[in-house]
Amino acid sequence: MLIGVAFANRGILKDRMGKHEAALDDYLHALEIAPETGEGPGFLTRFLRNQPRKPATIADRAEYLKQQLALPEHERLLHIPEADRKQRAYTLLGAVNTKTD
């Protein structure tokens, strides 16, 4: 799961940098190795963040990027600054066991 979260967050970073094809690759890789990353934040996380509505997930963003990147370049809408500022990084709640035997 942690690796999936890392790819999801790296995809978000690349997406914000305007590297949309690379972001899509990371989103798809995250979803492949940890499908639960595509579910987005659960109720408790949204409650703690005071987010009553479920935000778009990386699965939603990946699908949107696929659609937009299939369009001619002059027709693409890949960045909406006011909406993008509202997005938050994917986080993993709970204890992580880093102990190795």
Backbone as XML, in Angstrom:
<?xml version="1.0"?>
<chain id="A" units="angstrom">
  <residue number="1" name="MET">
    <atom name="N" x="0.823" y="-1.199" z="0.000"/>
    <atom name="CA" x="0.000" y="0.000" z="0.000"/>
    <atom name="C" x="0.866" y="1.261" z="0.000"/>
  </residue>
  <residue number="2" name="LEU">
    <atom name="N" x="1.931" y="1.277" z="0.798"/>
    <atom name="CA" x="2.771" y="2.469" z="0.869"/>
    <atom name="C" x="3.361" y="2.849" z="-0.482"/>
  </residue>
  <residue number="3" name="ILE">
    <atom name="N" x="3.762" y="1.857" z="-1.248"/>
    <atom name="CA" x="4.339" y="2.150" z="-2.563"/>
    <atom name="C" x="3.269" y="2.742" z="-3.469"/>
  </residue>
  <residue number="4" name="GLY">
    <atom name="N" x="2.052" y="2.226" z="-3.382"/>
    <atom name="CA" x="0.954" y="2.782" z="-4.164"/>
    <atom name="C" x="0.696" y="4.234" z="-3.807"/>
  </residue>
  <residue number="5" name="VAL">
    <atom name="N" x="0.724" y="4.539" z="-2.502"/>
    <atom name="CA" x="0.529" y="5.913" z="-2.043"/>
    <atom name="C" x="1.661" y="6.800" z="-2.567"/>
  </residue>
  <residue number="6" name="ALA">
    <atom name="N" x="2.876" y="6.287" z="-2.548"/>
    <atom name="CA" x="4.020" y="7.067" z="-3.044"/>
    <atom name="C" x="3.849" y="7.391" z="-4.525"/>
  </residue>
  <residue number="7" name="PHE">
    <atom name="N" x="3.426" y="6.414" z="-5.325"/>
    <atom name="CA" x="3.203" y="6.672" z="-6.748"/>
    <atom name="C" x="2.045" y="7.650" z="-6.949"/>
  </residue>
  <residue number="8" name="ALA">
    <atom name="N" x="0.997" y="7.522" z="-6.132"/>
    <atom name="CA" x="-0.138" y="8.443" z="-6.244"/>
    <atom name="C" x="0.313" y="9.873" z="-5.962"/>
  </residue>
  <residue number="9" name="ASN">
    <atom name="N" x="1.070" y="10.052" z="-4.886"/>
    <atom name="CA" x="1.542" y="11.399" z="-4.542"/>
    <atom name="C" x="2.538" y="11.935" z="-5.563"/>
  </residue>
  <residue number="10" name="ARG">
    <atom name="N" x="3.389" y="11.065" z="-6.098"/>
    <atom name="CA" x="4.318" y="11.529" z="-7.134"/>
    <atom name="C" x="3.535" y="11.943" z="-8.381"/>
  </residue>
  <residue number="11" name="GLY">
    <atom name="N" x="2.477" y="11.205" z="-8.680"/>
    <atom name="CA" x="1.618" y="11.573" z="-9.805"/>
    <atom name="C" x="0.977" y="12.929" z="-9.597"/>
  </residue>
  <residue number="12" name="ILE">
    <atom name="N" x="0.513" y="13.191" z="-8.366"/>
    <atom name="CA" x="-0.074" y="14.495" z="-8.048"/>
    <atom name="C" x="0.956" y="15.605" z="-8.260"/>
  </residue>
  <residue number="13" name="LEU">
    <atom name="N" x="2.171" y="15.366" z="-7.793"/>
    <atom name="CA" x="3.240" y="16.356" z="-7.965"/>
    <atom name="C" x="3.505" y="16.617" z="-9.449"/>
  </residue>
  <residue number="14" name="LYS">
    <atom name="N" x="3.647" y="15.555" z="-10.228"/>
    <atom name="CA" x="3.894" y="15.718" z="-11.665"/>
    <atom name="C" x="2.724" y="16.425" z="-12.339"/>
  </residue>
  <residue number="15" name="ASP">
    <atom name="N" x="1.512" y="16.083" z="-11.920"/>
    <atom name="CA" x="0.316" y="16.711" z="-12.472"/>
    <atom name="C" x="0.359" y="18.220" z="-12.229"/>
  </residue>
  <residue number="16" name="ARG">
    <atom name="N" x="0.701" y="18.627" z="-11.026"/>
    <atom name="CA" x="0.774" y="20.055" z="-10.690"/>
    <atom name="C" x="1.912" y="20.759" z="-11.417"/>
  </residue>
  <residue number="17" name="MET">
    <atom name="N" x="2.936" y="20.005" z="-11.802"/>
    <atom name="CA" x="4.059" y="20.576" z="-12.551"/>
    <atom name="C" x="3.755" y="20.661" z="-14.042"/>
  </residue>
  <residue number="18" name="GLY">
    <atom name="N" x="2.596" y="20.147" z="-14.455"/>
    <atom name="CA" x="2.231" y="20.174" z="-15.861"/>
    <atom name="C" x="2.749" y="18.997" z="-16.656"/>
  </residue>
  <residue number="19" name="LYS">
    <atom name="N" x="3.296" y="18.006" z="-15.998"/>
    <atom name="CA" x="3.805" y="16.801" z="-16.661"/>
    <atom name="C" x="2.705" y="15.740" z="-16.635"/>
  </residue>
  <residue number="20" name="HIS">
    <atom name="N" x="1.665" y="15.981" z="-17.419"/>
    <atom name="CA" x="0.439" y="15.195" z="-17.329"/>
    <atom name="C" x="0.591" y="13.751" z="-17.797"/>
  </residue>
  <residue number="21" name="GLU">
    <atom name="N" x="1.373" y="13.511" z="-18.831"/>
    <atom name="CA" x="1.578" y="12.135" z="-19.288"/>
    <atom name="C" x="2.297" y="11.323" z="-18.220"/>
  </residue>
  <residue number="22" name="ALA">
    <atom name="N" x="3.322" y="11.915" z="-17.603"/>
    <atom name="CA" x="4.061" y="11.232" z="-16.538"/>
    <atom name="C" x="3.161" y="11.025" z="-15.317"/>
  </residue>
  <residue number="23" name="ALA">
    <atom name="N" x="2.308" y="12.003" z="-15.022"/>
    <atom name="CA" x="1.370" y="11.873" z="-13.903"/>
    <atom name="C" x="0.416" y="10.715" z="-14.150"/>
  </residue>
  <residue number="24" name="LEU">
    <atom name="N" x="-0.103" y="10.622" z="-15.357"/>
    <atom name="CA" x="-1.003" y="9.524" z="-15.702"/>
    <atom name="C" x="-0.314" y="8.185" z="-15.502"/>
  </residue>
  <residue number="25" name="ASP">
    <atom name="N" x="0.935" y="8.070" z="-15.928"/>
    <atom name="CA" x="1.688" y="6.822" z="-15.723"/>
    <atom name="C" x="1.772" y="6.475" z="-14.241"/>
  </residue>
  <residue number="26" name="ASP">
    <atom name="N" x="2.063" y="7.458" z="-13.404"/>
    <atom name="CA" x="2.156" y="7.199" z="-11.962"/>
    <atom name="C" x="0.801" y="6.832" z="-11.372"/>
  </residue>
  <residue number="27" name="TYR">
    <atom name="N" x="-0.248" y="7.518" z="-11.782"/>
    <atom name="CA" x="-1.587" y="7.190" z="-11.281"/>
    <atom name="C" x="-1.950" y="5.753" z="-11.641"/>
  </residue>
  <residue number="28" name="LEU">
    <atom name="N" x="-1.707" y="5.382" z="-12.888"/>
    <atom name="CA" x="-2.052" y="4.025" z="-13.318"/>
    <atom name="C" x="-1.214" y="2.982" z="-12.591"/>
  </residue>
  <residue number="29" name="HIS">
    <atom name="N" x="0.058" y="3.285" z="-12.356"/>
    <atom name="CA" x="0.920" y="2.362" z="-11.619"/>
    <atom name="C" x="0.430" y="2.224" z="-10.174"/>
  </residue>
  <residue number="30" name="ALA">
    <atom name="N" x="0.068" y="3.325" z="-9.545"/>
    <atom name="CA" x="-0.464" y="3.294" z="-8.177"/>
    <atom name="C" x="-1.714" y="2.422" z="-8.110"/>
  </residue>
  <residue number="31" name="LEU">
    <atom name="N" x="-2.605" y="2.601" z="-9.073"/>
    <atom name="CA" x="-3.844" y="1.823" z="-9.092"/>
    <atom name="C" x="-3.589" y="0.348" z="-9.355"/>
  </residue>
  <residue number="32" name="GLU">
    <atom name="N" x="-2.557" y="0.055" z="-10.126"/>
    <atom name="CA" x="-2.222" y="-1.337" z="-10.440"/>
    <atom name="C" x="-1.672" y="-2.063" z="-9.215"/>
  </residue>
  <residue number="33" name="ILE">
    <atom name="N" x="-0.751" y="-1.419" z="-8.497"/>
    <atom name="CA" x="-0.118" y="-2.115" z="-7.375"/>
    <atom name="C" x="-0.902" y="-1.977" z="-6.068"/>
  </residue>
  <residue number="34" name="ALA">
    <atom name="N" x="-1.745" y="-0.969" z="-5.957"/>
    <atom name="CA" x="-2.561" y="-0.771" z="-4.750"/>
    <atom name="C" x="-3.910" y="-0.179" z="-5.162"/>
  </residue>
  <residue number="35" name="PRO">
    <atom name="N" x="-4.825" y="-1.024" z="-5.646"/>
    <atom name="CA" x="-6.112" y="-0.530" z="-6.147"/>
    <atom name="C" x="-6.880" y="0.337" z="-5.145"/>
  </residue>
  <residue number="36" name="GLU">
    <atom name="N" x="-6.657" y="0.114" z="-3.857"/>
    <atom name="CA" x="-7.375" y="0.896" z="-2.853"/>
    <atom name="C" x="-7.003" y="2.380" z="-2.868"/>
  </residue>
  <residue number="37" name="THR">
    <atom name="N" x="-5.883" y="2.731" z="-3.497"/>
    <atom name="CA" x="-5.530" y="4.149" z="-3.606"/>
    <atom name="C" x="-6.525" y="4.895" z="-4.494"/>
  </residue>
  <residue number="38" name="GLY">
    <atom name="N" x="-7.224" y="4.178" z="-5.333"/>
    <atom name="CA" x="-8.214" y="4.792" z="-6.210"/>
    <atom name="C" x="-9.519" y="5.131" z="-5.522"/>
  </residue>
  <residue number="39" name="GLU">
    <atom name="N" x="-9.675" y="4.689" z="-4.269"/>
    <atom name="CA" x="-10.921" y="4.950" z="-3.544"/>
    <atom name="C" x="-10.965" y="6.350" z="-2.943"/>
  </residue>
  <residue number="40" name="GLY">
    <atom name="N" x="-9.816" y="6.961" z="-2.771"/>
    <atom name="CA" x="-9.774" y="8.296" z="-2.187"/>
    <atom name="C" x="-9.947" y="8.251" z="-0.687"/>
  </residue>
  <residue number="41" name="PRO">
    <atom name="N" x="-10.006" y="9.414" z="-0.064"/>
    <atom name="CA" x="-10.100" y="9.459" z="1.386"/>
    <atom name="C" x="-11.444" y="8.929" z="1.884"/>
  </residue>
  <residue number="42" name="GLY">
    <atom name="N" x="-11.398" y="8.200" z="2.971"/>
    <atom name="CA" x="-12.606" y="7.657" z="3.576"/>
    <atom name="C" x="-13.313" y="8.692" z="4.429"/>
  </residue>
  <residue number="43" name="PHE">
    <atom name="N" x="-14.393" y="8.267" z="5.055"/>
    <atom name="CA" x="-15.211" y="9.182" z="5.853"/>
    <atom name="C" x="-14.405" y="9.838" z="6.967"/>
  </residue>
  <residue number="44" name="LEU">
    <atom name="N" x="-13.615" y="9.061" z="7.710"/>
    <atom name="CA" x="-12.879" y="9.627" z="8.840"/>
    <atom name="C" x="-11.896" y="10.709" z="8.383"/>
  </residue>
  <residue number="45" name="THR">
    <atom name="N" x="-11.160" y="10.431" z="7.319"/>
    <atom name="CA" x="-10.216" y="11.430" z="6.794"/>
    <atom name="C" x="-10.957" y="12.677" z="6.351"/>
  </residue>
  <residue number="46" name="ARG">
    <atom name="N" x="-12.062" y="12.502" z="5.651"/>
    <atom name="CA" x="-12.844" y="13.664" z="5.205"/>
    <atom name="C" x="-13.416" y="14.428" z="6.393"/>
  </residue>
  <residue number="47" name="PHE">
    <atom name="N" x="-13.830" y="13.716" z="7.430"/>
    <atom name="CA" x="-14.348" y="14.368" z="8.633"/>
    <atom name="C" x="-13.262" y="15.208" z="9.293"/>
  </residue>
  <residue number="48" name="LEU">
    <atom name="N" x="-12.070" y="14.634" z="9.436"/>
    <atom name="CA" x="-10.961" y="15.343" z="10.066"/>
    <atom name="C" x="-10.519" y="16.556" z="9.245"/>
  </residue>
  <residue number="49" name="ARG">
    <atom name="N" x="-10.684" y="16.493" z="7.949"/>
    <atom name="CA" x="-10.322" y="17.603" z="7.058"/>
    <atom name="C" x="-11.478" y="18.567" z="6.834"/>
  </residue>
  <residue number="50" name="ASN">
    <atom name="N" x="-12.637" y="18.255" z="7.408"/>
    <atom name="CA" x="-13.839" y="19.045" z="7.202"/>
    <atom name="C" x="-14.207" y="19.102" z="5.715"/>
  </residue>
  <residue number="51" name="GLN">
    <atom name="N" x="-14.215" y="17.925" z="5.082"/>
    <atom name="CA" x="-14.586" y="17.794" z="3.671"/>
    <atom name="C" x="-15.886" y="16.997" z="3.594"/>
  </residue>
  <residue number="52" name="PRO">
    <atom name="N" x="-17.027" y="17.648" z="3.566"/>
    <atom name="CA" x="-18.288" y="16.906" z="3.535"/>
    <atom name="C" x="-18.486" y="16.094" z="2.255"/>
  </residue>
  <residue number="53" name="ARG">
    <atom name="N" x="-17.996" y="16.611" z="1.142"/>
    <atom name="CA" x="-18.135" y="15.885" z="-0.126"/>
    <atom name="C" x="-16.849" y="15.150" z="-0.450"/>
  </residue>
  <residue number="54" name="LYS">
    <atom name="N" x="-17.016" y="13.977" z="-1.031"/>
    <atom name="CA" x="-15.857" y="13.188" z="-1.422"/>
    <atom name="C" x="-15.159" y="13.859" z="-2.606"/>
  </residue>
  <residue number="55" name="PRO">
    <atom name="N" x="-13.863" y="14.160" z="-2.472"/>
    <atom name="CA" x="-13.141" y="14.814" z="-3.572"/>
    <atom name="C" x="-12.836" y="13.817" z="-4.693"/>
  </residue>
  <residue number="56" name="ALA">
    <atom name="N" x="-12.428" y="14.350" z="-5.806"/>
    <atom name="CA" x="-12.019" y="13.492" z="-6.920"/>
    <atom name="C" x="-10.860" y="12.606" z="-6.468"/>
  </residue>
  <residue number="57" name="THR">
    <atom name="N" x="-10.825" y="11.391" z="-6.976"/>
    <atom name="CA" x="-9.780" y="10.437" z="-6.610"/>
    <atom name="C" x="-8.722" y="10.391" z="-7.714"/>
  </residue>
  <residue number="58" name="ILE">
    <atom name="N" x="-7.629" y="9.679" z="-7.450"/>
    <atom name="CA" x="-6.625" y="9.540" z="-8.505"/>
    <atom name="C" x="-7.181" y="8.707" z="-9.649"/>
  </residue>
  <residue number="59" name="ALA">
    <atom name="N" x="-8.118" y="7.805" z="-9.361"/>
    <atom name="CA" x="-8.757" y="7.039" z="-10.436"/>
    <atom name="C" x="-9.571" y="7.976" z="-11.327"/>
  </residue>
  <residue number="60" name="ASP">
    <atom name="N" x="-10.274" y="8.914" z="-10.696"/>
    <atom name="CA" x="-11.044" y="9.914" z="-11.462"/>
    <atom name="C" x="-10.105" y="10.763" z="-12.315"/>
  </residue>
  <residue number="61" name="ARG">
    <atom name="N" x="-9.011" y="11.209" z="-11.704"/>
    <atom name="CA" x="-8.056" y="12.071" z="-12.420"/>
    <atom name="C" x="-7.398" y="11.309" z="-13.558"/>
  </residue>
  <residue number="62" name="ALA">
    <atom name="N" x="-7.055" y="10.040" z="-13.323"/>
    <atom name="CA" x="-6.434" y="9.232" z="-14.380"/>
    <atom name="C" x="-7.378" y="9.104" z="-15.579"/>
  </residue>
  <residue number="63" name="GLU">
    <atom name="N" x="-8.639" y="8.847" z="-15.305"/>
    <atom name="CA" x="-9.620" y="8.728" z="-16.388"/>
    <atom name="C" x="-9.769" y="10.047" z="-17.135"/>
  </residue>
  <residue number="64" name="TYR">
    <atom name="N" x="-9.813" y="11.142" z="-16.402"/>
    <atom name="CA" x="-9.920" y="12.460" z="-17.016"/>
    <atom name="C" x="-8.697" y="12.763" z="-17.884"/>
  </residue>
  <residue number="65" name="LEU">
    <atom name="N" x="-7.502" y="12.464" z="-17.356"/>
    <atom name="CA" x="-6.278" y="12.709" z="-18.138"/>
    <atom name="C" x="-6.262" y="11.880" z="-19.417"/>
  </residue>
  <residue number="66" name="LYS">
    <atom name="N" x="-6.689" y="10.634" z="-19.325"/>
    <atom name="CA" x="-6.751" y="9.782" z="-20.528"/>
    <atom name="C" x="-7.629" y="10.434" z="-21.593"/>
  </residue>
  <residue number="67" name="GLN">
    <atom name="N" x="-8.799" y="10.906" z="-21.168"/>
    <atom name="CA" x="-9.731" y="11.540" z="-22.105"/>
    <atom name="C" x="-9.148" y="12.815" z="-22.703"/>
  </residue>
  <residue number="68" name="GLN">
    <atom name="N" x="-8.564" y="13.658" z="-21.851"/>
    <atom name="CA" x="-8.028" y="14.934" z="-22.324"/>
    <atom name="C" x="-6.795" y="14.748" z="-23.217"/>
  </residue>
  <residue number="69" name="LEU">
    <atom name="N" x="-5.927" y="13.806" z="-22.866"/>
    <atom name="CA" x="-4.716" y="13.587" z="-23.667"/>
    <atom name="C" x="-5.031" y="12.964" z="-25.025"/>
  </residue>
  <residue number="70" name="ALA">
    <atom name="N" x="-6.216" y="12.387" z="-25.153"/>
    <atom name="CA" x="-6.643" y="11.835" z="-26.448"/>
    <atom name="C" x="-7.130" y="12.934" z="-27.400"/>
  </residue>
  <residue number="71" name="LEU">
    <atom name="N" x="-7.426" y="14.100" z="-26.855"/>
    <atom name="CA" x="-7.892" y="15.227" z="-27.677"/>
    <atom name="C" x="-6.708" y="15.930" z="-28.342"/>
  </residue>
  <residue number="72" name="PRO">
    <atom name="N" x="-6.979" y="16.681" z="-29.410"/>
    <atom name="CA" x="-5.923" y="17.526" z="-29.973"/>
    <atom name="C" x="-5.443" y="18.513" z="-28.906"/>
  </residue>
  <residue number="73" name="GLU">
    <atom name="N" x="-4.191" y="18.846" z="-28.937"/>
    <atom name="CA" x="-3.576" y="19.662" z="-27.889"/>
    <atom name="C" x="-4.317" y="20.969" z="-27.632"/>
  </residue>
  <residue number="74" name="HIS">
    <atom name="N" x="-4.798" y="21.626" z="-28.676"/>
    <atom name="CA" x="-5.473" y="22.922" z="-28.509"/>
    <atom name="C" x="-6.857" y="22.803" z="-27.853"/>
  </residue>
  <residue number="75" name="GLU">
    <atom name="N" x="-7.387" y="21.586" z="-27.739"/>
    <atom name="CA" x="-8.698" y="21.377" z="-27.124"/>
    <atom name="C" x="-8.613" y="20.875" z="-25.677"/>
  </residue>
  <residue number="76" name="ARG">
    <atom name="N" x="-7.444" y="20.583" z="-25.208"/>
    <atom name="CA" x="-7.270" y="19.990" z="-23.877"/>
    <atom name="C" x="-7.483" y="21.005" z="-22.757"/>
  </residue>
  <residue number="77" name="LEU">
    <atom name="N" x="-8.097" y="20.534" z="-21.683"/>
    <atom name="CA" x="-8.233" y="21.319" z="-20.459"/>
    <atom name="C" x="-7.635" y="20.465" z="-19.341"/>
  </residue>
  <residue number="78" name="LEU">
    <atom name="N" x="-6.389" y="20.739" z="-19.023"/>
    <atom name="CA" x="-5.660" y="19.899" z="-18.070"/>
    <atom name="C" x="-5.408" y="20.573" z="-16.726"/>
  </residue>
  <residue number="79" name="HIS">
    <atom name="N" x="-5.683" y="21.857" z="-16.634"/>
    <atom name="CA" x="-5.333" y="22.604" z="-15.429"/>
    <atom name="C" x="-6.370" y="23.687" z="-15.164"/>
  </residue>
  <residue number="80" name="ILE">
    <atom name="N" x="-6.969" y="23.641" z="-13.977"/>
    <atom name="CA" x="-7.893" y="24.682" z="-13.533"/>
    <atom name="C" x="-7.375" y="25.140" z="-12.178"/>
  </residue>
  <residue number="81" name="PRO">
    <atom name="N" x="-6.603" y="26.224" z="-12.134"/>
    <atom name="CA" x="-5.910" y="26.624" z="-10.912"/>
    <atom name="C" x="-6.779" y="26.680" z="-9.656"/>
  </residue>
  <residue number="82" name="GLU">
    <atom name="N" x="-7.965" y="27.282" z="-9.742"/>
    <atom name="CA" x="-8.793" y="27.403" z="-8.537"/>
    <atom name="C" x="-9.269" y="26.044" z="-8.030"/>
  </residue>
  <residue number="83" name="ALA">
    <atom name="N" x="-9.560" y="25.119" z="-8.912"/>
    <atom name="CA" x="-9.962" y="23.777" z="-8.489"/>
    <atom name="C" x="-8.748" y="22.977" z="-8.012"/>
  </residue>
  <residue number="84" name="ASP">
    <atom name="N" x="-7.620" y="23.149" z="-8.668"/>
    <atom name="CA" x="-6.412" y="22.407" z="-8.305"/>
    <atom name="C" x="-5.916" y="22.776" z="-6.913"/>
  </residue>
  <residue number="85" name="ARG">
    <atom name="N" x="-6.076" y="24.025" z="-6.527"/>
    <atom name="CA" x="-5.624" y="24.453" z="-5.197"/>
    <atom name="C" x="-6.391" y="23.755" z="-4.076"/>
  </residue>
  <residue number="86" name="LYS">
    <atom name="N" x="-7.596" y="23.306" z="-4.357"/>
    <atom name="CA" x="-8.420" y="22.654" z="-3.344"/>
    <atom name="C" x="-8.036" y="21.188" z="-3.136"/>
  </residue>
  <residue number="87" name="GLN">
    <atom name="N" x="-7.285" y="20.607" z="-4.048"/>
    <atom name="CA" x="-6.914" y="19.197" z="-3.951"/>
    <atom name="C" x="-5.845" y="18.998" z="-2.888"/>
  </residue>
  <residue number="88" name="ARG">
    <atom name="N" x="-5.903" y="17.850" z="-2.252"/>
    <atom name="CA" x="-4.927" y="17.526" z="-1.213"/>
    <atom name="C" x="-4.214" y="16.243" z="-1.599"/>
  </residue>
  <residue number="89" name="ALA">
    <atom name="N" x="-3.026" y="16.058" z="-1.038"/>
    <atom name="CA" x="-2.261" y="14.847" z="-1.293"/>
    <atom name="C" x="-2.954" y="13.652" z="-0.662"/>
  </residue>
  <residue number="90" name="TYR">
    <atom name="N" x="-2.731" y="12.503" z="-1.232"/>
    <atom name="CA" x="-3.250" y="11.256" z="-0.683"/>
    <atom name="C" x="-2.454" y="10.928" z="0.569"/>
  </residue>
  <residue number="91" name="THR">
    <atom name="N" x="-3.137" y="10.558" z="1.638"/>
    <atom name="CA" x="-2.434" y="10.185" z="2.861"/>
    <atom name="C" x="-2.887" y="8.820" z="3.319"/>
  </residue>
  <residue number="92" name="LEU">
    <atom name="N" x="-2.063" y="8.188" z="4.077"/>
    <atom name="CA" x="-2.346" y="6.872" z="4.626"/>
    <atom name="C" x="-2.493" y="7.046" z="6.126"/>
  </residue>
  <residue number="93" name="LEU">
    <atom name="N" x="-3.692" y="6.813" z="6.630"/>
    <atom name="CA" x="-3.918" y="6.920" z="8.070"/>
    <atom name="C" x="-3.640" y="5.585" z="8.730"/>
  </residue>
  <residue number="94" name="GLY">
    <atom name="N" x="-3.146" y="5.626" z="9.936"/>
    <atom name="CA" x="-2.887" y="4.414" z="10.688"/>
    <atom name="C" x="-1.398" y="4.202" z="10.862"/>
  </residue>
  <residue number="95" name="ALA">
    <atom name="N" x="-1.091" y="3.277" z="11.728"/>
    <atom name="CA" x="0.303" y="2.983" z="12.011"/>
    <atom name="C" x="0.930" y="2.201" z="10.875"/>
  </residue>
  <residue number="96" name="VAL">
    <atom name="N" x="2.169" y="2.509" z="10.623"/>
    <atom name="CA" x="2.918" y="1.807" z="9.601"/>
    <atom name="C" x="4.017" y="1.034" z="10.308"/>
  </residue>
  <residue number="97" name="ASN">
    <atom name="N" x="4.057" y="-0.246" z="10.061"/>
    <atom name="CA" x="5.058" y="-1.094" z="10.698"/>
    <atom name="C" x="6.311" y="-1.095" z="9.835"/>
  </residue>
  <residue number="98" name="THR">
    <atom name="N" x="7.360" y="-0.436" z="10.302"/>
    <atom name="CA" x="8.608" y="-0.385" z="9.553"/>
    <atom name="C" x="9.634" y="-1.350" z="10.113"/>
  </residue>
  <residue number="99" name="LYS">
    <atom name="N" x="9.226" y="-2.149" z="11.063"/>
    <atom name="CA" x="10.115" y="-3.105" z="11.719"/>
    <atom name="C" x="10.399" y="-4.273" z="10.773"/>
  </residue>
  <residue number="100" name="THR">
    <atom name="N" x="11.643" y="-4.614" z="10.638"/>
    <atom name="CA" x="12.026" y="-5.766" z="9.815"/>
    <atom name="C" x="12.696" y="-6.797" z="10.698"/>
  </residue>
  <residue number="101" name="ASP">
    <atom name="N" x="12.443" y="-8.043" z="10.385"/>
    <atom name="CA" x="13.056" y="-9.132" z="11.175"/>
    <atom name="C" x="14.326" y="-9.625" z="10.557"/>
  </residue>
</chain>
